[in-house]
Structure formats: structure tokens, C-alpha cells
């Protein structure tokens, strides 16, 4: 009987180490990394920033730069050794059989070339295909990745399409030659939750339909749970655990993997009934790793052997591979947090006062300047971007309002109008009884002191020439909340509260990590002891451990000072955990608003239902409804008549007239009790019949 020859893995790494030459020697960024990926398999690689995830991808492609090289180990692609391969042979492989999708699609797109020319070049160069045939295949592939109006997209330049569309172009380009290996480095980090869901669906289809092997790099544990078959967890340049996706989430062995999972809020969990536990400390730099176990200084189970001996990868009874001396003895269910990472206890306070902020019918329009002669001389019809339309809500002292929605829905414009960075077009907004719709230059200084903001990108709001202490102390000095000779002491107290310490006082922004800069931004916002803090995506770009620490920090501040917060985020799990009330925005309008627990269970607006269906859940066993919105968000210059959501609504056909009323009439507000209101033509009786978006399997099922 003839024995079948086993097909080699598409990609196999064995004990790979990557080093970079630096002045005075070299630094090993990655050490002893081993894994393999077979056809039709998605291998997720997770870990915090600085763990070496992207370096492994660059090593496969030999994109390590002039000073980087594979120091030892083997990288085999379909049985062929890649270490040492250079020049034309490597170029053919990279463009034909191995493709990569970057986190930022503009890294892969030439801004001076039309998209069609860039895409067809892949086929004309590597397949020798005729230009017309190549263009036809490119259009087919764009349609395959759900690109609307694919033929016209081919004629555009990269800057003429949205970020989500750019990412789809890059994915389509990567698939044109049906590569055996697709490497994806954080491809959905910057995308809306709805676009992200479509891209993740696409990845699952590619694996199934093209039998492609996929290496998927991310720090989002929800994304890994959705797309991966196997997972590798990296820490400080080493692979510390490898297992199937179910094993990683159900029974993680390594203390680091357990710590990552404890950092992530589960969809439906709130701050009163659940807690987040950040991992203390930070990833050590490659030139200063500990002698024994690299995770030892942050591990709750460290013993003397861990300090002296580097653990090796070992196989556990369930097949998982773990780099830990005591993996079999560690029981994650018996873990207790140490004092330094204990989150604040959240006390739910009754509302005993008038609203601290009240907004009624707030509008913000931006005039669009046309380029025709009639527009230039002022004879053309004026057009406006209707960024915020009739926003109305109240927030009580010490409470948090979360605001969610896709990019361009008006979330940031709403809070910029409230804080005064933008003038309102019409409507009312009162803070502590004072009108805040006027020009900010006319505001009383004491009112400015009580309204502060934490921005998404701390780099854009920090002066690179001033120290951390000077920047935090500036509001204290400006608003005279602290005597001049006591400012340093107060700044140090704030730094301690941010878990940074006095040694950060004289550091410059360039000496801080992203998470540390965000903490400084929060400290500066709190320096004037404001009553209301507006947070615009403060944790979206952070690792899960830093995210957990900052969320706990904001909760601690809120509990201690009774601070009121407006919190914008695109991660619905984070918003649910952190917020008391939630507002769902679409194309400038609030579509649903109410207590957080009410927004996440039926009845809900069809748009809220679609958002919940799209959010990645860090649990591969959870059952989630598959609702995907078709098309793109319409233009805010010319929004749809009637209900703005009707062009994409998957539920309008439930109405007796098939949804015609949605096109013609503005919806009524449906009152679902206890402050829960839904802006929809569908009656509450119909909305209540919707099944929950997410269900957890019962024990034993």
C-alpha cells in the first residue's frame, strides 16, 4: 500500500531569532520563535506593543531594513528555505505567492497612481497578463471584497476613497495572484466596527474559498477569536504560548495569556458588576530583558527558578505549547490581584440633583465652499455639511454618557461644539445653568476651568519642548486653583494617581510611551478639577493592558471627585463597561439613547442592532447574529430624506408599506421607559420581537 506523502506547511518557522545591528553591537528583537501555518488555516499572533509581532512578519518577507537580519533559525515557505534568499527570486515570491496587508493602507498605495494602474500592475508583471484582461480581473476582485462601484474606483486616486475602501483595495490587490500565504498586520485597527466586521467576514471567506494560509497580527483579542483557528501569544520577542483558539480562551496556561484576557471587558459587562485587571509593569526593551523568564518581573507566580533559568516550550496534556516552568500548577480561577493593580470599587450613586449639562436641539452645520465661479462670487446656492442635527440629552453629576457610531456620524463634532472648539449653528446647550453655545472667547474663565477634554491623539496636544510637569501644572497656574509654591506637589500627586510617579515630572513627551502620554493628557485635563471631562476615543489605539489601566483610572477619578464624563469610543464593549447611559449616533442624529443596559438588549434601533452584530467578541464560543449593513454612510451634505438610516436599514421591510414611510417622514421618538428612547418608525412591539444579538452557549452544549 502506497503511503500518502504529507503536504508541507505553507509557512514553518523553527527557532527564529531576528537581530538588529546598532552602535556598539547588536540587539535580538525576536528569539526562539517557532510555529507553522497550513493551507486554509488562520494563525493569529497576539501580544502588547513591542513584543515582536510585526518583526516576525518582516522576517518572513525579508523587510528588516539594512541593519536587520535573521540571526539563526529557519523560515520555510512551502518547503523552500527563505533565510538567505535575496534579489529577483525573493521579489517574485513576495509579489506572487506571499502577500501582505498593512495596518495603514497608504503604506502600500502610491498616492500618485490611479488605483486601477496599481492593481493591474500586479497581474501584468507577475502573470504576464494583457492590460484589458488584468483590469477585468481587478474589477472582479474589488467586487469580491464588496467594493461599491468597483469600475469607477479603478479610475480614482487613493485619496479619493475612504480608509475602509483603501483597506479593501489593498486586500483585493493582495489576493489577485491567489497567494499561498497572506500576512495581515493589524488590518482593521483604524476601521469602523461595521467595516471591520465586513473585512473579518472577508478574511474567513478567503480562507475557505481560496484555501489561503493567513498570518493575522493584532492586539485585539476579539478579532483573534473571530478569525483564527490557532493562536500564538508573543511576549518580549518570544512565543510564550501556542494553542487552538478555543484552548487559548477556555483554558490559557501561561500567566501572560491569562493576564491579557483579564484586561478585556466582555460585551454586556458593566463597571458595577465586573472589573478589569491590567497587567502591572511594561514590556522590557530588547536590550534590557531579564536573565531568567522574560515575563518574570510582571508575573504573580514568580519563583527563584524563574529568575535564574529561561523556560523552554513544553507541550501540555491538551496539546497546547507553553513557555513556563510551572504552567501545570497555575490555576487561573484561584488568581487574586495584587494591591498595585486593584481596580476601584464602583458605587452606583442615586441622582439627587438637576442635570449638570442639558442639550436641546443642538445643530452644527459647516458651510461647503464650492469651486465654480458662481460659488466664488457668492451667487451659487449655499450647501452645508449637517454634522450634528437636533441632538438632545441630559447628563447628571457623576455619571457617564457613552457615544457610539461609525466614523463621520458626528460624535467628535458634538463634543467639540459642547466644549467650544466649534460654534453651534442653533439649539441650546447649558452647563451648570450657563449657556455654552456662544463663542468660546466670550466664556467666563471659571466656566472654561470646569470643562476639559482628553483627546484621542495626545501627541497633537502636547508641546514637545515642555516637560510633563510643566504641562500638567499649566492649568493650575492659569486658573489659580493651586498656590504657585504648591503646584509641583499637586502635579506629583496627580502623577501618582496616574500610576506614573515623580520621576516623570522632568521628562519630555518624546521619552514616554503612547499609554504614558495618554495618562499625562488625562492628568492635565483633571488638573483644574473640572466638573465635566469630554473623552474623545482616549483608549482606541492602546494595548489591552494599558486600556484597562486607563479605564480603571478614569473610574477612580469619577468615584473620588464625582466627575461627569462624556466618553466616545468605537468599541461597544468598552462603552458598555464604562458608561451609565449610551447615545447611538448615525449621520449627525442620535438614533437611540438610554441606560447602558437597555441599549444592549431588545428593543433596540436597527442601527444599534447592526453595530452590536459587528463588534468582535473575545469569546469564540459566543453565538452572534450576522447583520451587515450594505453600502456606505451617505453624504452629510445631502443626507437621505425621512429617516437618515433608511438607505441601509435591514429592518424597514417589516413595516406594512415596506418602508416607504421611512423615505418620506422623519421618524417619531419611541419611549421604551426609564429614559430609553428610540428614533424609529418601527413600533416598540415590533422592536421587542428581535432576538438578542449575542447569546452565550449553555454549559455542556
N, C-alpha and C positions, 0 to 999 in steps of 0.2 A: 504494500500500500504506500503510495507516494505521500510524503509529508508536505503539507502546505507551507510555503515559505512565508514567514511573518513579515508584514509590511513595516518598514522602519518608521519611527515617529517623524512627523513633519519637521519638528524642531526638538533638539535634545541638547541641553546644557549639562556639562559634568564638571563640578568643582571649578567654576569660572571665577577668576579674580581679575578685576579691572583696576589699573593704576594710572595715576597722572604724574608726570614729571613736573616738579616745582623747584624753585631755587633751593638748593641745598639737599636735594634728594628726590623722593617720590612719596606719594600718598596712595594707599589702596582704598579706593572708594567702595569697591564691592569685593567680597571674599566668599569663596566656597559655595557658590550658588549652583544648585542642580535642580532641574525639572525637565519634563518633556511634554509636548503637546501633539496629540494625534489628529488626524483629519476629522472634521465635524465636531471638534471639541473647543470650548472657550475656557482658557486658563486665566483666571483673574489674579492680579498681583496687587496687594493692598499694603498700606503702611503709611506712616506720617511722612511729611516732607523731610527730605534729607536722608531717607532710608535706602536710596539707591535704586528705586523702581525704574525711573527713566534711564538711568545709566545702563541697566541690563538691556533695555531696548536698543540704546545706541550701540552697545557692544555687538548685538546681532547684526546690525546694519553697517558696522564699522564707521560710525559717525562720531567718533570720540574726540575729534579735533587733533591738532598737531601734537599736543603733549599727552594724549591719552592712548592707551593700548591694552590689549588683553595680555596680562602678565603670565597667567597659567590657566590650564583647563582647556576644555574642548567645546566648540559650538558647531553642531552638525545640523545641516538643513537637508532633509530627505536623504540622509546618509552621507552627504558631502561635507567635508570639513571647511568651515568658513574662516577660522582663525588663520591669518596669513594671506588670505585671498584679497587681491587688490586690483585696481585698474579696470580694464574693459570687462573682464569676467564678472567682477562684483557689480559693476554698473548694470549689466544685463540682468543679473539676478534681482537687483533692487527695483528695477522698473517693471519687471515681468512677473517673477514668481513670488517676490516679497514686496508687500506694500505697507505704507504707514499712514495713519490718520493722526494729525497733531491736535493738541488742545486748542491752539489758536489756528484756525484755518488759513489766516493770512500769511502764516509761515510757509504754506505750501502753494499759495496762489500768487502769480505775478500780477501786480496791480496795473501794469501797462499793456497786458494782453487780454483780448476777449476770452471769455470762459470757454467758448467752443473751440478756439485755436489751442488753448492749453490742454483740453481734454483729448481732442483728436490727435495731438502730437504723441500721446501715449501709444496709440494704435499704429500710427504711420511709422514711428521709429522702431517699436519692438515687434510689430506684426507685419510690417511692410504693406499695410492696407492702403487702398486708394482713399483720397481725401473725402469723397462723397460717401463712400461706404462707412468710413470712420465716423463721419458726422451723424449718419443714421444710427449707428450703434451707440453713440454718445447720447443721443436723444432718448433712445430706448432705455439706457441705463439710468438717465435722470428721471424718467417716468417710473422706473423700478424703485427709486428711492423717494417716490411720492413728491417730486418737484412739480409744482403747478406751472403750466405754460412753459414746458421744457424747451420747445423750439425757440422761443423768444429769449429765454435765459441764456442760451448759447451765444446770443448776439451781445450780451451785456458784459460790462467790466465788473470785477469783484466788488467794487464799492457801491454798485447799483443794486445789490441784493442784500437781504438781511443776514445776520450772523448765523441763524439756523439754516438758511438756504446755502450760505457759503460752506457750512459743515457738510451738507448733503452733497454738494458738488465735489468736495474732497473725497467723501466716501465713494461716490459714483466713479470718480477718477481712479481710486484705488482698486475698484472691482473690475475695471474694463478688461483686464487681461486674465480674469478669473484666477487670482493669485492663490498659491497653496497656503501661504501664511499672511495673515493680516494683523499688523501691530497697531493697537489703538491706545494712545496716551492721553488720558483724561478727555475724551472727545465730547463729553456732554456737560462739563463743568460750567460753562458760560451760557448754557441754553436754558430757555424756559422749561418748566416742568412738562408742558404739553408737547413741545418739540423734542425734549429729551425722551419722552415716552415713545414717540414715533421712531426716533433713532434707535432706541433699545429694541423695539419690536423688529426693526430692520436688521439689526445685528443677529437676533435669534433666527430670522428667516434666512439670512446669508449662510449661517452655519448649517441650516437644514437643507437649503436648496442648492448651494454651491459646494457643500461638503468642505468648507474652508476651516482651517485651523486658525484660531484667533487668540492673540495675547492681549488681554484687556487690563490696562493700568489705571487705577483710580484710588482715591481715599474715601470714596462714598460706599459704605457697606450695604446700603440699599440697592445700589446699582449692581454690585457684585452678586447679591442674592438673586437678582432678576436675570442676569445674562450668563452667569458662569456655570460650568459643570464641575471644574476643580478650582481650588484657590490656593495661592501661595502667599504667606504673610511674611513681609520683609521688615527687618529692624536693623538699623545701623550697618547696612551693607551686607547683611546675612539673611538667608531664608531660615526663619525660625519655626515655621510650621507649614505643612502641605497636606491637604486632605480634600475630600469631596465637599461641595458647597453645603450639603446637609450636615456633614460631620462638623464643619467649622462653626456653624451656628448652633447646632444642638448640643455638641459636646467638645468645645475647644479645650485643648490640653495646655498650650503654652500660656503663661501668665500675661504675656503681652496681648495675645489674641483675646483673652478674657477681658482685659482692660479696655481694648478698643470697643468691644460690644457693649460694655457698661457705659460708654460715653454717649451712646446714640439714643435719643428719645424714640420710643415706639409710637406709631401713629395712634392717637386716641389717649395716650398718657398725658396727664396734666401735672403741674408743679405741686399741687396739694397732695396727690396720691402716689407720685413716683419721684425719683431723684436721679440725677446724672452724676457719675463719679469720674472726674478727669484723672488721667494718669499723671502723677507728680513728676516734676523734672522735665527734661527735654532730651531729644536725640543727641548723643555725643557727636562732635565733629570727627571726620575720618582720621585726623592727626592726633586725636586725644581719646581714643577708645580704651575702656578698662582692660586690664590684663586677662581676667577670667571671663565670665559670662558678660557679653556686651549689655544685656538688659539688667544686670545685677543691681546697679545703683537705683533703679526705679522699681525693682521687684519687691513685693511684700513677703516673699518666701525665701529671701536670700540666706544662704548658709556659708560657712567658711570655704567649703569646696567650690562654691560659685565664684568666690573672689580669686581663687588660685588656678582653677582649671577651666579651660574653654570647653563647653559641652559639644558633643557630636550629635549629628542627626540620628535618631533612633526610631524604629517602627513600633507603633502601639498596637494593642490587640485588634483594634477596629481598622487597621491599615493606615492610619494617619502617620506622617513622618514629623517628628518633633525634635527641636534642639533644646533640651532641658534636662538637667541632672535628675530632677525629682517630679517629672511630669505625671507618673502613675500615682504619686502620693497626694497631689494637689486636688482638692475638692472645691470647685468654684462656688458651689452652693453654700459653703461654710465661710466664704470670704467676708471680712469685715473691714470697712475703710479706716485708714489711719487719720489722725487728728488733722493733718495739714490739708487733706482733700475733702473733709467733711462738708457737704453742702449745707446751706442754711435751711432751717426748718421754716416752712411756709405756713403762715397763719392767715386763713381766709377771713378778712375783715368785713363787717357789715357796712353798707353805705349809710352814712349818717349826715351827709351834707348835700349842698347843691352841687351840680356839675362844675368841675374846675375849668372845663372847656366845653363850649357849646357852638356847634357849626350848623347853619341852616341855609340850604340852597346855594352853597358856595360854588362859584364858577371861576374857571381860569381859561381864557382864550388867548392864543398867540396869533397876531396878525401875520399872514403869509405875504412876503414881498414878491410879486411877480416880476418877470424879466422882460415882458413885452413893453413897447413904447407907451401904450396906453396906461400900463401899470406904473411905469416910471414917472409919468407926468400927472398921475393921480386920477385918471379918468376911468380906469378899469374897476370892475366890481371887487370890493374887498372880500378876501377869504380868510378864514380863521382855522387854526388848529384848536379843536374843542377838547382840551386836555383834561379838564375836570368839569363835570356837568351836574349841578344840583346835589352836591354832597351834603348830607345832613346826619349828624350823630352827636352824642354827648359822652363825655368820659368823666368818671368820678375820681376823686383824690385817692391815690394809692393803687389804682387799677391800671391794667394794660390793655390797649386796643391793638390787636394784630391786623395788618392789612396785607392781603394776598391778591395775586393776579398775574397775568402774563406781562412781559415787557411792553411798555407803551400804553399800559392801561391807566396811567395817571397816578400811581402810588407816590412816587417821588415828588411829582408836581404838587400833590395835595399837601405834603408836609412842608415843602419849600414855601408854599403860599401861607401856611399857618405860621411858620417861623419868620416870614417876612423877606425871604430871599427872592420871592416873586410877588408882584402886586396882584390882588384878586380883581377879577373883572366885575363881579357882582356877588351878592349874597352877604350873609352875616357870619362873623366868627368872633366869639367873645371868650377871653381868657381872664379868669379871676374877675369877671364883670367888665373888663376893658375891651374896647373894640380893637382888634388886631388886623383889620383889613386895610388900614392906612399904610402909607409909605413908611418903611422901617426907620427912615431918618427922622420921622416925626414921633417915634415911640419914646415913651419915658424910659430913662436908663434902668430904673428898677424893674420895669417890665421885661426888658432885654435880659436882665440878670436871671429872671425866673424861667426863661425859655432857652434851652440849649439843645445842641444837636450832635449826634455821633454819626459820622459819615462812613460810607461803605469803604472808601479807599483812604486810609489815614495818611498815606504819603502826600496826597494832594492838599492836605490841610495842615501839615507840619512844616515849620520853617527849618530847612536843613542846617542853618547856621546857629540855631539856638539850642541850648541843652534841654533835656527833658524837664528838669526842674524849673527853668525859666518859662517854658511854655505852659506848664500846669499852674505856675504861680501868677502868670499874667492876669487871668480873670480875678483872682483875689485882690491884686493890686488895683486893677481897673475899677472894680465895683466896691472897693474898700470894705470887703467882707471880713478881712483879717488885718490886724495891725502890721505895719511893714516889718517890724523886727520878729514877728511870729510866723511870717509866710513860709520860711524854709521848714519849720517844724510841721506846719499844716500840710505842706506838699509831701513830706516824708510819711505822714500818717496816711495820706491818700495812696502813695506808692505801696505802703504795707498792705493797705486794703485791696490793692490790685495784685497782690502777691508778687511784687517786684522788689521792693526793699530800697534802702537809702543809697546803695551803691549804683542805682540807676540815675540818681539826681543829676550828675555831671556828664552823662552820656549824651551823644548826639544821635539823631534819628537813624543815621546810616549804621550805627552799631547795634540796632535792635532787629529782632525777627518780626515777621508780619503780625504774629499774635501779640508780641510785646508792644508794637506800635499801636495796635487797636486798643490795648489796655490803657496806654497813655492818652489816647483820644477820649476814652471813657472818663479817665481821671480828670482831664481838662474840662469836659462837659459838666462834671459834678463839682468842680472847684468853687463855683459861685453858689452852691447849694440851691439849684433850681427846683421849682415845683413840677415842671414838665420837661421831659427829655424825649427828643424825637430821634429814633434809631433807624437809619436807612441801610438795610442789608449789612448789619455790623458783623455777622459771622459767616457770610456766604462763601468766602474764599479761604476759610480757615480749616485746619485739620480737625478731626472729630474731638480730639482731646482738648485742644485749645478752645474749640467751640463750647464744649461742656463747661470749661473753667470760666469762660466769659459769661455764659448764660447764668451760671451759679452766682457770679459776681454781681450781675445786674439784679438778680433776685435778692441778694443780700442787701444791696443798696436800697432797693424798693422797700424791703422789710424794715430797715433801720431808719430811713428818712421819710417814709411814706410818699415816695416819689411816684408821679404818674408818668406812664410811658406810652408812646405810640411806636410800634415795632413793625417794620417792614421786612419781609423775608419771602423767598420763593419756595422754601422748604416747609411744606404744610405740617410736617411732624414737629418741627421746631416751633412754629406758630401755635399749634395746638398745645404743646407743653407749656409755653411761656405766657400765653395770653388769657385774659379773663373774658374778653369779647373779641370777635373777629368780624372784619368787613371784607367782603369779596368784591373786587373791582374789575370791570371789563369796559374797555374803550371809554374811560373817563367817568363811568357811572358806577355807583355802588349797587350791586345786584342782590346782595344779601347781607344782613348784619344781625348779630345777636350774640348770646352767650356762646363761648367756645364749644361747650359740649353739644349744643343744639346744632351748630353748623356742621358737625361731623357725623350726624345721624339723620335719617329721613324724618321730616320732609326737608329737602334742600333744593336750591335752584339748580336747573340742569347744568349750568356752568360750574357751580361748586361740585356737582357730582362728577363732571368730567375731570376737574382738577384733582379730586381725590382718587379717581381711577388711574391717573397718570403718575402719582407720586411713587418713587421706588421705596419698597418696604424692606427693612433689614431682617427679613424672615422668609426663607424660601418655601416654607410650608403654608404661608398665608394665601388664601384664595381671594383674588382681586378681580372685580368686574373689568371688562375690556371695553372702554368707551374712548374713542379717539375723535377729536374734533377735526373736521375736514376744512381745508383751505387755511388762509392766513387771516390775522386780525385786520379788519377793514381800516381804511384811512380815517384818521380823526379829523381830517379836513372836510370830508364828505361822508359822515357816518350814516349807516342804514337808517331808514325811517322806521317809525314804530319802536319795537324793541331792538336795541342795537345788536343783540346776540342772535337775532332770528336767522341770519345768513349761515350760521354754523350750528344751530341748535338741533341736537338729535332727538328732542322730545316734542317738537312743535306739532308733529303729525297726530299726537294724542288729542288735540283739540278737535271739536266737531267739524270745523270748517277746514281742517288740515293745516291750520296755522296761518291762514290769510290775515286774521286779526293781528298777528304779530308783526306783519309788514306794515299795517296801516295805523295802528293805535299804540300809544305809549302804554306800557303795562300798568296795572294798579299795584299798590303795595298790599301784600297778603300778610296779615298779622297772625303769626303762629303761636302767640302767647309768650309772656315773660321777656318782652323786648326783642323777640326773634321775628324779623320782617323779611319777606321775600318779594322781589320786584319781578313779577311774572304773570302772564295771562293764565297759566295753568292753575286751576283751583287747588286749594290745600288738600282736598280729599284725594285728588289725583297724585299730588306730590308725595302724600303719605304712603301710597301703594308701592313706591320704588323700593326695591330690595337694598339692603346696606351694600356699600361699595366693597367693603372688606370684611371677610369672615375668617375666623381662626378655626382650624380643624379641631374636632373634639379629641380627647385622649383616646388612643387606640385606633383612630380612623386612619 
